[in-house]
Amino acid sequence: MTGREGRTYAITNTKLVLEDGILWDGAITYRDGKILQVGAKGEISIPQDAEVLDARGLYTAPGLVDIHNHGCKHVYFSQEPEICSQHFLRHGETTVLPTFYCIMTLEEMLEGARRIREASRQGAGRIMDGLYMEGPYMCGRGSNQNRILWTGEIRREEYIPLLEGLEGMVRVWAIDPEREGIEGFMKDVKRLEPQAIFALGHSIATAPQCRRLKHYGIRVQTHHGDSGKAPGFAQGTMGAGCDEFTLYDPDIYAELICDENGIHVAPDLLKMVVRTKGVERIILISDSMPAEGDYTNNEAEGIAYGPDLNYDYEGHLAGSHLTLDCACRNLMKHTGYGLCHAIRFASLNPARMLGIDDQVGSLERGKKANLIVIDDMVHVKSVILEGETFFSEI
């Protein structure tokens, strides 16, 4: 099944992972890159000349949507977008936002964007659908602290070339509400890109500081639980910051990094966040980063090791080597939430947050035929991108 134009394709003998349930004996048809029919086997009309994939009882789910992904284990998206796209597509990610971090110079960001724009026009590169800017204006308390640029005063003459150079590409800007001058930056972003979304990035801002800027379009928090803590009012007190504002505000989505050992977010905290936010406001991300050195265990400094995690040059936690199929599996392991919820957190919820759920994120007529065939542990067996079979071992 290669997805030839004008040909109808079908997946049968499959369990369909829907928005709020699983259809046990289902089928799906698609043509010219779009879904035609979704439903119970007896309700789907399959043309005699259709090319049929027998899923052998496996699950068919929407392609995964990874909104926060810097690159694969050996290279950044900004450096080799084709290699990164092939890697993540093989793991069921059919929509990805390549992510730039604030250790990049203006020139590196603009050149990386040029490469991504060119690569996104064909092949596996079609999974790239805009950028997630983790910065440039966050606090300096994240990973790679000694390499963070864009510090100090926020100057309009500094960021305007970046905004103009990336115009039309950025979907999400992560910001620190505490930084002086951040509101002017947000106003200029919205002037050039009225649909731009802001994320609460690395920050020790207070909840009132977050609330003051929400109306500019803050819709998500960058990796909840791992972005910084607001100070308390006095000794022995707890402050309310980005985490607490995200938990309390019903409009804000919470990104979660679900690694194998529950290092980024402890299993009990994962359960609390999902229960508090509800299944409609959780987004699984990979926050995948290239490894930049040989990490040696640093538990003496309180840094725990995980086989799917990434560490910076000082051995501090810096993202992961996750793919979203693994993140789904880890979430199920740590929380007890099922396959339907895990897939939703990695497909429909991020698509809705971005405002592209009319195109991707669920199995519905008229949406892109971005499909994955998986087992009950989210091991990917087939990947279909816009109706074209990219990979299949069935």
Salt bridges, closest charged atoms under 4 A:
GLU19 OE2 - ARG344 NH1 3.75
GLU19 OE2 - ARG352 NH2 3.15
GLU51 OE1 - ARG4 NH2 3.61
GLU51 OE1 - ARG7 NH1 3.74
GLU111 OE2 - ARG114 NH2 2.61
GLU111 OE2 - ARG115 NH2 3.73
GLU118 OE1 - ARG121 NH1 2.75
ASP129 OD2 - ARG171 NH2 3.30
GLU134 OE1 - HIS68 NE2 3.21
GLU134 OE1 - HIS70 NE2 2.91
GLU134 OE2 - HIS202 NE2 3.22
GLU134 OE2 - HIS223 NE2 3.12
GLU157 OE2 - ARG155 NE 3.90
GLU158 OE2 - ARG155 NH2 3.58
GLU183 OE1 - ARG212 NH1 2.92
ASP188 OD2 - ARG156 NE 2.87
ASP188 OD1 - ARG191 NE 3.32
ASP226 OD2 - HIS264 ND1 2.77
ASP243 OD1 - HIS224 ND1 3.56
ASP243 OD2 - LYS229 NZ 2.42
ASP249 OD2 - LYS214 NZ 2.87
ASP251 OD2 - LYS214 NZ 2.66
GLU255 OE1 - HIS68 ND1 3.13
ASP287 OD1 - HIS68 NE2 3.02
ASP287 OD1 - HIS70 NE2 3.10
GLU292 OE1 - ARG147 NH1 2.76
GLU301 OE1 - HIS316 NE2 3.84
GLU314 OE1 - HIS316 ND1 3.22
ASP325 OD2 - HIS91 ND1 2.98
ASP357 OD2 - ARG352 NE 3.73
GLU364 OE2 - LYS367 NZ 3.09
ASP375 OD2 - HIS379 ND1 3.02
GLU386 OE1 - ARG126 NH1 3.23
GLU386 OE2 - LYS368 NZ 3.58
GLU388 OE1 - ARG126 NH2 2.90
GLU393 OE2 - LYS381 NZ 3.42
